Amino acid sequence: MNPELELLNDLRAARVLVWNKGEDRLGFSFPQDTGFPQELKDRVKEGKQRLLPLLALNGIDSEEQARQTTHYRLPDDAHDRSLHSIQQGMYLQSRIDELGYTYTIPLFVELTGIDADAAERAVRALLATEPVLRMRVHEDLSYELLPADSYDIARTRLAAGSWTRCGRSGPGRPYRWPTGGWSGPRSSNSPTARPSSSG
């Protein structure tokens, strides 16, 4: 667990509240009957410069905000960037599988009367809110999250019924449209990255 997150959880368990008062200062309160345990005081003093930006990121600038906050958002660079064991297994299996797309399941949905611009905004919103769709795995089984705005979303005009023929070519395979190219999002700054989806 992230050290600052672990400290905040330990403080909450001891009913000690901390918040960012601004100007490089921490505010805190604690129950009179149990006080502020010295061990926690020492940890807060040691981790103050790392706690302050975390509290600011979560908008904890008062005792009331500290009391109401039960879950904390971490900055992107504070997350562990290694795959979990089950993710490692799926990734390695996909590398040795002949298809290479065992865990990619294309889904085709026909929408009538849809606004193409609105559909693109919806896809971009999904990319922005779901980091797993922006993961790039490295050879050492670590990963990075690509920026949501690094993806191009291609638009392809198709004859009626052509998407149905594509969908019948078999599950678990990557699809190319009859006109060529991928129809799903792909990273514009990563020519070697595989498309995360088709549709």
Secondary structure, DSSP 8 states (H G I E B T S, - for coil): --HHHHHHHHHHHTT-EEEEEETTEEEEE--TTT---HHHHHHHHHHHHHHHHHHHHTT--SHHHHHH--S----GGGS--B--HHHHHHHHHHHHSSSS-TT--------SS--HHHHHHHHHHHHHH-GGGGEEE-TTSBEEE--GGGEE-------TTHHHHHHTT-TTS----TTSS--S-EETT-TTS--S---
